[in-house]
Amino acid sequence: MIALLQRVSEASVRANGQIVGSINAGLLVFLCAERDDRQEHALALLNKLLNYRVFSDEVGKMNRSLLDTGLSLLLVPQFTLAADTRSGTRPSFSPAAAPQDALKLFNDFVNLTRSKYSTSLASIETGIFGADMKVSLINDGPVTFWLQHPVRGANS
């Protein structure tokens, strides 16, 4: 699975003209399932992103995680993160999980996050899988990180 984390001052996602998820300060995470990803990959990635130190401590160093700060999380499904761009000028999405598998993993990820961390975070919001979404954000920093679990080699 792939997660693109962006530390934000605020973020929201719209589908069909309606805001379906909105947060103040926290992390906006674009999430992608790849072929062969399993629930244990989702759990490992979730644990890493929640504990990834991207927020400043009292001396300005990135030493605090989302769990340390208790800020908000906005999860947005985005299959294009799995694009193979090594050749040509049109991306291939063959590394992405099949839609039904990706939907299950995204829902598992969201449900696990809500069941384990809803009391630890200010809010947990989501986009809508398969929808045409419009995402707005104010990137704080900017601070953006790419996380992947399992880490795949260049030839996978």
N, C-alpha and C positions, 0 to 999 in steps of 0.2 A: 504494500500500500504506500501511497505517496501523500504527503501533507505539505502544503505550502502555507507557512505561518506568516501572518503579517500582524505586527503590533499596531493597534489602532487606537485613536482617540474616540472614534465612533465608526460604526459600519451598519449597513442595512442591505437587505435583498428584497427585490420586488419580483413578483410573478403575476401575470395577468393584471398589471396595473395596481396591485395591492401589496403593501409591505407585509411580507410573511415572516421576516426575522429582522431584529434590530437590537444593537447593543451600544452601550457607551464604551468606556475604556476596557480594553482586553485584547483578545486574539480573534482575528478573522482567519479561519482555516479552510482552504480549498482542499478537498479530499478526493482521492482517486483510488479505485481498486484496480489492480492488474491481474492478468491471468495467473492462476495458481495461488492467489492470495487466499488465506483462510482466516477464521476468526481469531486464532492465536496471533496472527500478524496484526490484526486490528487492535487487539489488547496491548501488544507491545508498543505499537505506534501511539496509542492513546496515552499510555503511561509515560512515554518519552515526551510527547508534546505538552502534557500537563505539568511535567517537571522540568521542562527545558527553560533555562534561565535567560529570559529575554527582557526582564523588567529591571530597572535600576534600583540599587539599594541606596542607603543614605549618603554614600560618597560618589554616586553616579556610575558605579560599575554594574554591568548586567549580571546580577547575582540572585535575582528573585524570579521565581516561576509563577505561572498562572495560579497554581495552588497556594503558593506563598502569599500572593496578593489578594486572592479571592475575587478577582475581576471577572469579566464576562467572556463567553465563548460563542462565536457564530460559526457553525459548520455548514459549508456549502459544497455539494457534490460537483466535481468537475473532471469529467473523463479525459479532457484534452491534456491533462498533466502527463498522461501515459504516451503522448505522441512520440513516434520515432521520427526524428528530423535529420537523420544521418545522411540521407541522400535526397536529391531532387528538391523541388520547391513546393511540394504538397506533402503535408504530414501524413503518416500512416498511423492508424489507431489500433493496429493489431495487438500491441502489448496490453491494451485495456481489457478488463474483464468483460465477459458477456453481460448485457444489460441486467438480466435477471439475477446473476451472481453479484454484480456491483450493487444493485438495489438492496439485496439481502445484507451485504457487508456494510453498506452505509447505514441501514437501519439498525443493524447490530451495534455499530459504533455509537450511534446516537443513543440507543437504549442503554447501552453499557455506561455511557457518560452520564446520562440522567440518573440511572439507578445508583451509581457509586458516588457521584460528585455534585448532585443538585444542591446539597446543603453547604458545599465548600466553595461554590462559585456564585457570583451575583446573579447571573442568568446563563442559560444554555438555550440558544436559538439555532434555527436551521433554515436552509433553503429547501427547495422541493426537487427531489430527484426527477430528472427527465424534463423539467420545465425550462422554458426560455426565461432566464432570470436576468435582472439588471442589478448589479452590485455597486453600491456606493461606499466609499471609505475615506477616512482621513488617516493615512499611514503615519504613525508616530515614530519619527526618527529621520528618515524611514528605516524601519527594521523589518527585514524579510528573510526567512530561512526555509530551506527545502529539507524535509525529513523523509526518509524512505525506510520501510522495513517489510521484508528483509532487503538488505542492500543487494542490488543486482549488479552483475558485471556488465561490461560494455557489449558482450556477445549474448546476453540472455534475452 
